[in-house]
Amino acid sequence: MIAAIKPAGSNTRGLLAYLYGPGRQDEHLDPHIVAGFAMLGMPDPGRDESATLTELARNLDEPVRLRNSEFGRKVTDHVWHCPVRAAPEDRHLSDAEWGEIAQRIVETAGIAPPGDDLACRWIAVRHADDHIHILATTVREDGRRPKLHNSGTHVGDECREIEKRYGLRQLKKGDGTGSRRPAQSEMHKAERLGWDRTSREWLEDRVRAAIPHATSAEELLAYLEADGVAIKSRRGPSGDLLGYAAGHPGDLNGKGEQVFHPGGKIAPDLTLPKLRARLEAVVPEEHPTARRDKPTTPWHQATDALGTLHAQLADTTDGTEGGDERSQAHIAALGELIEATAQQAPANMRPELDAAARVFARAQRSQIRAEDRAASAVRLAARDIIHTAIGPDGSALAALTAALVWSAILAQRWHEARQHAHQADASRQALQHLQVAADRTMTPVLAELEHRQPKEQARLTLTGDVHAAIPDHAARVLTDPSWPALATALADAEGRGHQPHQLLKEAAAQRELDTARQPARVLITRIQHTGRNPAPNRRAEAARRRTITGAWPKGGVAYTGRPPVPSSTPERNRSRR
């Protein structure tokens, strides 16, 4: 059940005309009052042919007129309007039940507290099976204004209790961090203009998509303008940016002027201060050339960065207080990385990743304030992906999407441990889309690996490695349809100098396998990522260090740039043979 308190109005008679009228599309049927103040003797234009809307409006407005006649400053924002709607799958409630619900809502909101004989005047009108409209005038019988502070939150909590009482669909309790629901006028306007979303929904997607492209608020607004978004910035006398508003091209008001929405009205976490904190949270690199010289790509770097996220969320999934601010920052940065991956991924994966980024936006914010600098590595990875000209190879993209799946699982658990119902549900929905994308990415990778399986003897040896490294999961791994592909991945890594036994242990430690749908697939992406480069040769590394430092070996003989080859080495033995 949803109760949406509307902005205060000034025309009681006009609102009654709408409630008792045919509606915009003739959807109003049999309008009548189901509850109200001092019901005895109050005329109902829906039931009494002699009653008029003007008379009803005058009755409701009487305390307002008395106050305005006694005080110099007139009250003009006295019309309180709250539609209350049941879910489509809920049963049809009777007039008596709707009347009880209306009474509970006005009591909770502060319109008519229990036992208060001097409360505001109000009525509840029903003109459809699934909803009512509560109309009240917010001047009490004693001339004072009611205390309505935070009434929206209180009414929302009461709706959750009403759902339990009447056996209706139970919604999740709000926490004040959700985006405003689109108003009916916004939805009608979008439908009239042929848009699939309202202006604010379209703007939220645009702003979130632009975040990985920018390093400052100024860059963000410039990018949005270049992307076709109408931007109106607010600046101080010094020229400093103080705020912004964005508009959907073609969204005009009655005067033909562009409609702008402030960032905080688009989404609670898109205000200028919050955007600035996120964009400027990335710590500048001390040695950027060193990172670029590593034999890796932004896609691999993003997977490595998610390792820090996994460690952070895994440490705090038990619900302890420590590290919550850092964990919330990592979850917010995770949304940016999903968005960046969606923009740069192959076309066949973008729909699922776009959907994951859109629904995960709700999981990015909670009442826990994020320590944004803690997640700079993940944000830097998102920016690198956005600005790279290197497309992902199959194994790199498979490793990243698998890491994103595990990240969404950890985010869901983290939110559930803190009873963040909406955020946990958003993580779950994003997980479904990410799993589809991960499965789609793995298909060609598995086909290629299975095409070149190692020989039988090698597979038997690798089977022993699985039993030795992960004995608790060996049976599931070896009966997984993807085991032949895993054997190939292990053989490939062994050919680069890695130890299969050690790789399996490390991969299993990075993610628990109990909840994995296909544990062999999880291990494949981990092992291909970890074992993608040749294992370091200790002797060659020692020689390289001596070359750089100019060190003298034992025995007093100067190093000439080529390490001596002992007689027992395979190279020397081969030369003898």
N, C-alpha and C positions, 0 to 999 in steps of 0.2 A: 504494500500500500504506500502510495506517495502523496504527501501533502506539500504543495508548493505555494508558499506565501508570496503574493505578488507585491510589487511596489505600491506604496500608499497612493490612493486616488482622492478625487474631490467631488465626484458626481455620483451620488447614490442612485438617483433616478436613472441615470444612463446605464449603470451596471445592472440594475433590475430589468431594464428593457432588453438587455442581452440575455439574461438568465431566463426570462419568460418568453423571449422571442423564438423564432424558428431556427436560429443558428445560422452559421455561414453556409452550410450545405444541407439545410433542413434536417439536421441531426437531433434537434431538441424535441423530445416527445413527452407530453403530459407533465409540464413543469408544475411543481407544487412544493410547499414547505413541509419538511419532515421534522424540524426541531427549531427552537428559537427561544428568546427570552419571553417570559410572561405569556405563554402561548394562548391562554384563555382570552377570547375576545379579539385576538389580533387577526385582521382580515388577510385572507390568502387569495390573491387574484387568480390563482390556478384552480381554486375550488369554489369561490364565491363570485358569482357573476356581477354582483354589485360592487365588489372591491376593485380598486384601481391601483396601478403602480404608483401614481402620484401620492395617494393616501398612504401607501405602505412606506414610501420613501420619507414622507413627512413624519411618520411615526418613528422611524429609525433615526432620523436627523434631529429629533426634538432636543436632546441634550446639547447638541452642537449649536443650535440656534440660541438656546438660553445662554450658553457660555459666550458666544459671540456678541450677544446683546449686552452682557455685563462687562466684558473686557474690551479694551481698545484694539488689541491685536487679534485678528480673526483666525480661527482654525480652518485651514483649507486642505489639509492632508489627512482627513478623518476616515476615509473609506478603506477598510481592511478586507482583503479578498484572499481566500484560500481554497482552491480546488483540492478535493481529496479523491484519489482515483485508486480503484482496486486493480490487481493484475488481470490480464485477459483470461488466464486460466482459472481465476477464482470463481467460486459460486456466486450467484446473484443474491445480494443481501436484501432483506426486507426493509420497508420504510422505518420500522421500529429499530432495526439494527443500525441503519444509517443515522437515525436520530441519536442513538446512544454514542455512536462514534463521534458525531459532531459535538456532542456535549463534552466528551473527554478531551477533544482537541482544543475547544475554546477555554476549558479549565486549565489545560497545560500551558497554553500560549499566554495566559494572563488576561485574556479578554473578559472572561467571567469566572473568576476563582470560586471554588466551592464555598457555599455559604455566604457569599458576598451579595447582599440585596441591592447594592448601589453599583453593580458592575455595568459594563457596556451593553448596549442593545445589539442583538445579532439574530440572524436567521440562517437556516441551512436549506437550500433549494435543490431538489433532485429533478433532473430532466433527462436522465438516461439510466440504464440499468447498472452501469459500472462506476458511477461517480456522483459526487454532490459538490455544490459550491457553498462555502460559508462566507457570508457577508456580515460585517460588523461596522459600527461607527465608533471610533476610538475616543469618545468623550464619555466619561462615566456620569451617572445620575447626579453625583455631587460636583460635577464640573471639572474634576481632575482628569488628567490623561493616564491611561493604564501603563504599567511597566511591562514593556514588551521586549526588553533587551534579551538577545540570544534566543528569541522565541522559536526561530527556525530549527535550531538544534534540539530544543526541548520537544517540539512537535514531532520531529523525526524519531526521537527515542520513544515517544508515546506510540507512534505508528508501529514500531517493532513489537510493543506489548499488545497492541490491538490485533496484529497478525496472529499472535499466539492465542489470544482469547477467542477469536472467531474462526480459527482454523484456516487462515489464508496463507498464501505464499509468503514465506519469511525472507525478507531482504536483509542484507548485511548492514550493521550499524555504521553510520557515517563517522568520520574522524575529522572533518573540516578541511581535508586536503584534496578533495575531489574537484573536478571542473564543474562549472555550472551546467545544468542540463539545458539543452536548447529550448527556447520558448516556442510556443505554437506559432507565433508570428514569424519567428526565424525559419521554422520548418516550412510554413506556407510560402514564404518568400523564396526559399531555395527551390521548392517545387515549381513555383511560378516561373522562375528564371531558368529552369532546366538543370539545376545543380544537383549532384548526388549527395552533397553534404551542405550543412549550413556554413555561413561565413566564418564563424569562430572555429568550427572543426577544421575547415580548410586551412585557416591561418595557423592553427596549432601544428598541423602536419608540416607546413612550410617552415615555421620557425625551428622546429626540432630537426628537420632535415638540414637546415643551414648551420646548426651549431658546430658540427665537426669541421666546417670549412673556415671558421673564424678563430682568431686568437684574442679578440677584444670586442667590446660592444659596438664600437664604431665600425669595425670590419663586418660584424654580423648585420647591421642595418644596411650597410652598403651592398652586401651580398643579396639581402632580401629585395632591395630596390632593383638590382640587376636581374633578379629572378621574376620580376613582374608584380611584386607585392607593393601596395601603396603604403608609404611610411610617413608618419608625422612625428618629428622629434621635438622634444621640449628642452631648451637650453637656458642656462643662466647667463647673466651679463658678461661673464668671462668666456662664454662659448662652450663651457663644459656641458656634456650631455646629462640631463637630469631625469629624463623619462622618454618613453616612446609609445606610439600607438600604431597599429597596423590595420590595413583594410583590404578587402577582397575587391579587385577591379570589377566594376559593374554593380557593386552594392551601394546604391544611392538612397538618400532619404527623400521625403516628399518635395523638397526644394531642388532636387537634382544634384545634391552635394554628396561627396564621398563619405561613407560611413566608416569611422575608425573605431577600433576596439583597443583599449589599453592592454598592455601585456598581461597584467594581473587578472583581467577579465577573460583573456584567452585561456590561460591555465595558471594556477597558483604559483607554479615554479618558473614562470616565464616573465616575471617582473624584471626590471632593469637591474636592481641590486643582486638578485639571485643569478641572473644570467652572467653578470659581471664576475661574480664570485666563481662560477664554474669555468668561464672562459679564461680567466687569469690565474687559475689554480695550477696550471701546468708549470712545473719547476723547469727553468731553462737548463738545457744540458751543458755540463761542463766540458765534455769531450764529444761533440756530435760526430766528428769524423771517425772516431774510434768505433762508434756504433755502426756507421755506414760501411766501414771496412770489413765488418764481419760477413762471412759467407751465408747470408740469410736474406729473407725478403720481408716486407711489412706484414705479410700474412703470417709468417712464422713468428715475427716479433709480437704480433697480437696474441697468438696462442701462448707465447711465453708470458706476456703481461697478464693474461687470465689466470696463470698459475698463482700470481700474488693475490688475485681476487679470491680464488678457491681457498687459499690458505686463510685469508682474513675471514671469510664467511664460515668456513668449517670450524674455526676457533670459537665463534660466537653463536653457533646454531643452537646451543643448549639453553639460550635465553638469559645468559649472564649479562650484567650491565656493561662490563668493560668492552670498549671497542665498538660500541654501537654507532657512534658518529662516523668512524672510519668505514664501517661496513655499509652504512647508508650512502656514503660517498661512492663506494665501489659499485653499488647497485645503480646509482644514478649514472655513473660513467659507463656501466654495462649497456644501458639503453643507447648511449651515444655510439658505442662500438657496434651494436646490432644495426643501428641506422646507417653507419658508414659501410658496413659489410653489405647491406642491402643495395646501396647505391653503386657499389663496384662489383658486385657478384654477376655471374652470367645471367642472361635474360630468363632462363628457365627456372631460376631460383628466386628471382626478385619478388614475385607475388607473395610467397610464403614469408620471406624475410621482411618485406614491407609490412605485412600483417602482424608479424611478431613485434616489430618496432612500435607499431601503432598501439597495440594493446599493452605492451610493457611500459608505456609511458606512465600508466597509473601506478605501477610498482616502483617508479623512480623516486617518489616522494612519500614521506610519512611525517608524523609529528616529531620524529627524531631529526635534529638539525645535522646536516652532513658536514663533515670536515673535509672539504673538497680537495685540499692539497694531498690528502692521503691516497687519492686515486689518480695521481698525475700520470703514472705509467700506462694505465688503461686509456686515458684520454689522449695521450701522445700516440698510442697505437692507432686509435681511431683517426686521428689527423693524418698519420702516415699512410693509412689505407686510402683515405680520400685523395691524397695528393700523389699517390704512386701511379706510374705509367705501366707498371708491371702487372699483368693479369695473373691470377692465382693458377698454379697447376693443380691437378686433381687431388693429390695427396695433401697439399697445403690447405686447400679449401675444406677438405674432409676433416682435417685435424682441427681447423678453426671452428667449423660448425659443431663438431662433437664437443669441443670445449665450451661453446655457447650453450649447448644443451645442458651440460653439467652445471654451468653457471646459473641457468634458469632454475634448475632443481634446487640448488643451494639457496638462491634468492627466495624461492617459495618456502623452503623450510625455515629460513631466517624470519620471514614475515609471519609465518604461522606461529613460531615460538613466541612472538611478541603480540599475537592476536591482532595482526593487521589483516583483517578479513579481505578487504577490497584489494590490497596489494598482493596478497597471496593468491587470490583468484586471478588477478592480471598476470602474475608469473606463470600460473598453471596454463592459462590460455596461450601465452607466448611460447611456453614449452611445447605445446602441441604443434604450433607452426614450425618451430625450430626443428622438431623431430622429423617432420615431413621433409624439410630442406636438407637435413643431415642424411636421411635415407636416400634422397635423390642424388646427393653428391657422392655417396658411397657406391652407388650402383656401378659406374664405370671403373672405379678403383678396384672393387672386388673382382669384376670381370677380368681385368688385366692381370691381377695377382693369381687368380685361379687358372688362368691360361698357361702359366709357367710354374706349376707346382714343383717343388723339389722332389728328388727321387725317394723311393720307399725307405731306404736306409737312413737318409737324412731326416725324413719325417719321424721315424722311430726315435732317433736321437733327440729331436725337438720335443717329442711327446714326453720323454724323460725329463727334459728341462721344465716343461709345464708342471709335471707332478712335483718336481723338487722345489720350484719357485713359488707356486701358488697351489698348494695341496688342497686347500678348502674349496677351490673353485675349478680344479682340474677337470672334474667330470663334466661340468656344464660347458667349459671351454672346448673340450675335445669332442663333444657331441653337437656343438654349435655348427650350423651349416656353413659358417664362414671360417671354420678351422683350417681348411686347405689354404685359404688366402692368408691367414695369420702365419701359417708355416712358411709361406713364401716371403712374407715381410720379415720374419725372423731370420731366414736364410740370407736375405739381402743385407740385413744389418750385420750379420756375422761376417759376410764378405767384406764389409767396411771396417772390420776389426773390432766389432762390439761383441759382448758376451750375451747370448740369448737369455741365459738364466738371470743375469743381472738386469737386463732390459725388462723382463717380465716382472721382476720384483718391483722395479721403479714404477712401471706403468700401473700395477695394481695398487701401489701406495698413493698414487696421484688421485685415484677415484675408487671408492669402494664398489665392488662388483655385485653385491647382493641384489641391488635394485636394478641392475642393468638388464634391459630386455634381451640383448645379444652380447654377452661379455666378450666374445672373440672380436666383434666389430670395435668395441671400445678399446681393446688392446691394440688392434691394428693401427688406429689413428694415433695412439700414443707412441707406439714403437716406431712408426714411420716418421713421426715428428722428432723424437729423441735421437733416433739412429740415422737421420738423413745425411749427416756428414761423417767422413772417415774418423774413426777413433784416433785420438792423439797418440803419436809414437814417442815414447818417453826418451829414447836415445836420440832421435832427431831433434826433439825439443831441447834437450840438454846441449846438443851441438850448436843449435841456433842461438842459445843464450850465451855460449862461450864466444861465438862470433860477434855478437852485439857488444859484450862487455870486454872482449879482449883478454879473457882470463887465461892463465897458464895451467896446463894439466899437471898432474903429479909426475914427478920425475924431472922436471925442469926443462922439458922440450916445448918450445913455443908452438901454439896451435896455428896451423897453416890455412885453415878454412875448410878442410875436409877431415871428418873424423876418421881415426884409424880403424881398420876393419880387423877385428880379432880373428885368429886362425880358426876358431870354432864356429864362426858364423856361416850360415848357409851359403852366402855369396862366395866366401873363400873356399868352402868345400866344393862348390860347383866348379870353381875355376880349376881346382886340383883335378877334378874328374875330367 
